[in-house]
Amino acid sequence: MSQPYVGEIRAFGFTRTPTGWFPCDGRLLSIADYQTLYTLLGTTFGGDGITTFGIPDLKGRRPIHWGTLPGGSTYVLGQKSGTEEVTLITQQIPAHNHTMVAVAGASTAITPGPTLFPGTIGGTDTLYLPDAAGTTVVAMDTEAVGLTGGSQPHENCAPTLTVSICISAFGIFPSQN
């Protein structure tokens, strides 16, 4: 393996962490023991900056390059974003229909129930009739339309392939352009 840059991050297809590297697991390191790596990272990924500093935590995360996206969102080095789960709200759900619960056949009931569908008030109009004369319209029973969903979050993750991602603590110090 060629000499890495200090702070270089690589993916490995094995479970061992190579000598001179650390898994990108967010751990804190001693500034005194890893001064060169601290010079590059500072406290971008955690630590108190006096005795400790953090390395990136890429567990369950995908790295993205820092900067401003064409849409205007700006990402700074070390910033975490996104969420593992999301619960959709009504405005995010496509238009759809629900199953109607009804009993086929005539009814003499004048109050809506879980299986009572509209009574005829003349012509093609059908509404719930709370009185025998059919002069007052009321809302359908809440059980007349099938319940859909459960407000449970769903996974918000693209397909992944797990590998070992490590950061080099030693190597060539990267010069600036």
C-alpha positions in Angstrom: 0.0 0.0 0.0 1.4 3.4 -0.9 2.2 5.9 1.9 -1.1 7.6 2.8 -1.6 11.3 3.6 -2.2 12.0 7.3 -6.0 12.3 7.7 -6.7 10.3 4.5 -9.9 8.3 4.6 -10.1 4.9 2.8 -12.5 2.1 2.6 -11.3 -1.4 3.2 -13.0 -4.7 2.4 -11.8 -6.5 5.5 -12.6 -6.1 9.2 -9.0 -5.4 10.5 -7.9 -1.8 11.0 -4.5 -1.4 9.4 -1.6 -0.3 11.6 -1.4 3.5 11.8 -5.1 3.9 10.9 -8.3 4.3 13.1 -11.8 3.2 12.2 -13.9 6.3 11.5 -16.1 5.8 14.6 -16.0 9.2 16.2 -13.6 8.3 18.9 -11.6 10.9 20.8 -7.8 10.9 20.5 -5.1 12.5 22.5 -3.7 15.6 21.0 -0.3 14.9 22.6 -0.2 11.4 20.9 -1.4 12.5 17.4 -0.3 16.1 17.0 0.0 16.0 13.2 -3.5 14.6 12.7 -4.9 17.2 15.2 -3.2 20.0 13.2 -5.4 18.9 10.2 -8.6 18.1 11.9 -8.7 20.4 14.9 -12.0 20.0 16.8 -14.1 19.7 13.6 -15.3 16.2 14.6 -15.3 16.7 18.4 -13.0 16.9 21.4 -12.1 19.8 23.7 -9.1 21.1 21.8 -7.0 21.1 25.0 -6.2 17.4 25.4 -8.5 15.6 22.9 -9.9 15.8 19.4 -12.3 13.7 17.5 -12.1 11.7 14.3 -15.0 11.5 11.8 -17.9 9.2 12.8 -19.1 7.5 9.6 -21.1 4.7 11.2 -24.4 4.7 9.3 -23.5 7.8 7.3 -22.4 8.6 3.8 -19.7 11.3 3.3 -20.4 14.2 1.1 -18.1 17.0 -0.1 -18.3 20.3 1.8 -19.6 23.4 -0.1 -22.7 25.0 -1.5 -25.0 22.9 -3.7 -26.6 24.3 -6.8 -29.9 24.5 -4.9 -28.4 26.7 -2.2 -27.8 24.3 0.7 -24.4 24.7 2.3 -22.5 22.0 4.0 -19.5 22.7 6.2 -16.7 20.2 7.1 -17.8 18.0 10.1 -21.6 18.9 9.7 -24.0 16.0 10.2 -27.3 16.1 8.3 -30.1 13.8 7.3 -32.2 11.4 9.4 -32.4 7.6 9.6 -36.2 7.5 9.8 -39.0 9.8 8.6 -42.7 10.0 9.3 -44.7 11.4 6.4 -47.2 14.1 6.9 -50.4 14.5 4.8 -48.9 16.9 2.3 -46.2 14.4 1.4 -48.5 11.5 0.7 -49.8 11.1 -2.9 -53.5 11.5 -3.5 -55.3 8.2 -3.0 -58.5 6.5 -2.1 -59.6 4.4 0.9 -61.8 1.4 1.2 -65.4 2.2 2.1 -67.1 0.0 4.7 -70.8 -0.5 3.9 -73.6 -3.0 4.0 -75.4 -3.8 0.8 -79.2 -3.5 1.2 -81.8 -1.1 2.5 -81.6 0.4 5.9 -84.2 2.0 8.2 -81.6 3.6 10.5 -81.5 7.4 10.5 -78.1 7.7 12.3 -74.8 6.9 10.6 -73.0 3.9 11.9 -69.8 2.0 11.0 -71.5 0.1 8.2 -74.4 2.5 7.3 -73.9 4.2 3.9 -75.9 7.1 2.6 -79.6 7.2 2.3 -81.2 8.6 -0.8 -82.6 12.1 -0.6 -83.8 12.3 -4.2 -82.2 12.3 -7.6 -78.6 11.1 -7.6 -77.7 12.8 -4.3 -76.9 10.5 -1.3 -76.1 11.8 2.1 -76.5 10.6 5.7 -79.9 11.4 7.0 -80.2 12.0 10.7 -83.9 12.5 10.6 -86.7 10.7 8.8 -87.7 13.8 6.8 -84.2 13.9 5.3 -83.7 17.6 6.0 -80.4 17.6 8.0 -77.1 16.5 6.6 -74.4 15.0 8.9 -70.8 13.8 8.5 -70.1 10.2 7.8 -69.2 7.9 10.7 -65.5 7.8 11.3 -65.5 4.0 10.9 -67.2 4.2 7.5 -63.9 4.7 5.7 -61.1 2.1 6.3 -58.1 3.2 8.4 -54.9 3.5 6.5 -51.4 4.0 7.9 -50.3 4.2 11.5 -48.0 7.2 11.7 -45.0 5.0 12.0 -41.7 6.2 10.7 -40.1 4.3 7.8 -36.4 3.8 7.0 -34.9 6.7 5.1 -31.8 5.0 3.7 -30.5 4.3 0.3 -29.2 0.8 -0.4 -25.8 0.3 1.2 -22.8 -2.0 1.2 -20.9 -2.2 4.5 -17.1 -1.8 4.5 -14.5 -0.7 7.0 -13.8 3.0 6.7 -10.6 4.2 8.3 -8.6 7.4 8.7 -4.8 7.5 8.6 -3.0 8.8 11.7 0.4 8.9 10.1 1.9 9.4 6.7 2.7 12.3 4.3 1.6 15.7 5.6 -0.6 17.2 2.8 0.7 20.5 1.5 -1.7 23.3 0.5 -2.0 24.5 -3.1 
